[in-house]
Amino acid sequence: MFPGMAGVNPKKMKQMMKQMGISLNELEDVQEVIIRMKDHELVFPDAVVTVMNAQGTTLYQVVGTPEERTTASVVSDEDIELVMEKTGASREMAKEALERANGDLVEAIMALEGK
């Protein structure tokens, strides 16, 4: 936990942490933890989550084995149809523009119209 404190009695360590205003608790019944990034996510199905409160700051520590998943942008058919209608673009071009714009209709239409 703390460097150089390996031989300290756990009860004494807990008492020292309490004196310093630090509380340490493990979250129970955690099923999984997901960290989402733009194009992928890390999923911890076996996560152990520890919450540490120290001087008004809350820290979450996640320990486990992550599984990496790619996230596919899901664009609705209605949005594709609307972009095709407004720009005259093909279905494939409209879908690509929407994916590049993260589903933002206005941005996709403007990109296809060259604005």
C-alpha positions in Angstrom: 0.0 0.0 0.0 2.6 2.5 1.1 6.3 2.0 0.1 8.5 1.1 3.0 5.5 0.1 5.2 5.5 -3.7 4.3 6.2 -4.9 7.9 3.6 -2.7 9.6 0.8 -4.4 11.5 -2.5 -4.0 9.4 -4.4 -2.8 12.5 -1.7 -0.2 13.2 -1.7 0.9 9.5 -5.5 1.4 9.7 -5.1 3.5 12.8 -2.4 5.6 11.2 -4.5 6.2 8.1 -7.5 7.2 10.3 -5.2 9.8 12.1 -4.2 11.2 8.7 -7.9 11.5 7.7 -7.7 8.7 5.1 -10.4 6.1 4.8 -10.2 3.0 2.6 -13.2 0.9 1.7 -13.8 -1.8 -0.9 -17.0 -1.6 -3.0 -19.0 -4.7 -2.7 -21.0 -6.6 -5.4 -19.1 -5.0 -8.3 -20.1 -6.8 -11.4 -17.9 -5.1 -13.9 -16.1 -1.8 -14.6 -16.1 -0.2 -18.1 -13.7 2.5 -19.1 -14.9 4.0 -22.5 -12.6 5.8 -24.9 -13.5 7.1 -28.3 -12.9 4.0 -30.3 -12.6 1.2 -27.7 -13.3 0.3 -24.2 -11.7 -1.6 -21.4 -13.9 -4.0 -19.5 -12.9 -5.4 -16.1 -15.3 -8.3 -15.5 -13.4 -9.4 -12.4 -12.9 -5.9 -10.9 -12.0 -5.2 -7.3 -12.7 -1.5 -6.6 -11.3 0.3 -3.6 -12.4 3.8 -2.6 -10.0 6.0 -0.8 -11.1 9.3 0.8 -8.2 11.6 1.7 -8.5 15.3 2.6 -11.7 15.8 0.5 -10.5 13.9 -2.5 -12.0 10.6 -3.5 -9.9 8.1 -5.4 -11.1 4.9 -7.0 -8.6 2.1 -7.6 -9.6 -0.7 -10.0 -7.7 -4.0 -10.0 -8.5 -6.7 -12.4 -7.8 -8.2 -15.8 -9.1 -5.9 -18.6 -10.7 -7.1 -21.8 -10.4 -4.7 -24.7 -13.4 -4.2 -27.0 -13.7 -2.0 -30.0 -16.8 0.1 -30.2 -18.5 0.4 -33.5 -20.3 3.5 -34.3 -24.0 2.7 -34.8 -25.7 5.1 -37.1 -29.5 4.8 -37.6 -31.0 4.2 -41.0 -33.2 7.3 -40.6 -30.1 9.5 -40.1 -28.4 8.0 -43.2 -31.6 8.6 -45.2 -31.8 12.2 -44.0 -28.2 12.9 -45.0 -28.7 11.3 -48.4 -31.9 13.3 -49.0 -30.3 16.6 -47.9 -27.0 16.1 -49.8 -27.7 13.8 -52.7 -24.9 11.5 -51.5 -24.8 7.8 -51.8 -25.8 5.6 -48.9 -22.2 4.6 -48.3 -20.9 8.2 -48.4 -23.7 9.4 -46.0 -22.9 6.6 -43.5 -19.2 7.3 -43.6 -19.8 11.1 -43.1 -22.1 10.3 -40.1 -19.5 8.0 -38.6 -16.8 10.6 -39.0 -19.1 13.1 -37.3 -19.9 10.7 -34.5 -23.6 10.8 -35.5 -23.9 14.6 -35.7 -26.3 15.2 -38.6 -25.4 18.9 -39.2 -21.7 18.2 -39.2 -22.1 15.2 -41.6 -24.3 17.3 -44.0 -21.8 20.2 -43.9 -18.9 17.9 -44.6 -20.6 16.4 -47.6 -21.6 19.8 -49.0 -18.0 21.0 -48.6 -18.8 23.7 -46.1 
